[in-house]
Amino acid sequence: MATMIGHQEAEKAFLEAWQGGRVHHAWLLAGPQGMGKGAFAERIARFLVTHGRSGEGKAPPLLDDRGDDAAARLVDAGNHPEILRLARQPKDKAKELARNITIEQIRQMIRRLHLSLSLGEWRVIIVDAVDDLETDGANALLKTLEEPPAKTLFLLVSHSPGRLLPTIRSRCRALRFQPVARDVMTSWLHDLRPMIEMEDVRAIVAASGGVPGKALALIDSDVAVMEKKLLAIAAGGDPENRLREALAREVGGTSNRARLELVIDIVPGLLSRIARERPVDQIASVLAQWDRVQRTVRDAIRGSYDGAMVGFEIGNCLAELAPRQDKATR
């Protein structure tokens, strides 16, 4: 299992509830995508089906304690009958996932809840992500949460809890996963990938926004190379537009969407660094370009999302921050 980070408070809260015999029937795991909420839900499910219904009077456990060996082997094989998972399914004869978790998936889950437990003392339902439920499915799930079956625990993963039905949120105990502090992320990533240069580690952490999953995804990207290109535009002003045109080509088109998102992630950290290095009377101009970047991204998302245009305009914003003697030659 990959090293988890940012789960300590959530783990403590759940284990205290279990040990005190106060496990709520539904838990909302809320926070940015990439925080490992789905993996945390799997850890809770594994723990419950291998440890029983209550920890009252038992020694304080760890969430990854193996527990009952026979049940643990079934979990390891992905065959434990009392762990049910709801997620978007692949479309017919296609690798692309369906847009929603369907009402039929919820109905199938409800039918399972009417059956007796075949093994152990818990049945665990993981919905990842509950944000993906279509409207009818959300209403059907709500009815089940309002009248929860005995011996059943719901784990609802949400990247945007504010968009959920308030009545669903009100039926759950919330565990919130917050972005991890930069120094903690840097130490964790350096320990996890010691072969990466520390300069690149810091760039990846800055671009990740404190989200471990995003940091791991960025490891295989060209984050350091892209950062140097953006800094070159900010330093020299790109008087002949060559760097901006190259940037537009590199992030344009659907095949380069991941690289465009990388640039969008990198820019806040770059502007923050530039602001720290500039005299106080120049900070306002840096903030003005940050606002311009934000407007560009928002407008692109609302419109056609032309990656080349977004990349070139971000380059324009950075070029505006070049020393004035360089800008005068443009």
Buried (B, 14 or more C-beta within 10 A) or exposed (E): EEEBBBBEEBBEBBBEBBBEEEBBBBBBBBBBBBBBBBBBBBBBBBBBBBBBBBBEEEEEBEBEEBBBEEBBEBBEEEEBBBBBBBBBEEEEEEEEEBEBBBBEBBEEBBEBBEEEBEBBEBBBBBBBBBBBBBEBBBBBBBEBBEEBBEBBBBBBBBBEBEEBBEEBBEBBBBBBBEBBEBEBBBBBBBEBBEEBEEEBBBBBBBBBBBBBBBBBBBBEBEBBEBBEBBBBBBBBBBBEBEBBBBBBBBBBEEEBEEBBBBBBBBBBBBBEBBBEEBEEEEEEBBEEBBEBBBEBBEBBEEEEBBBBBBBBBBBBBBBBBBEEEBBEEE
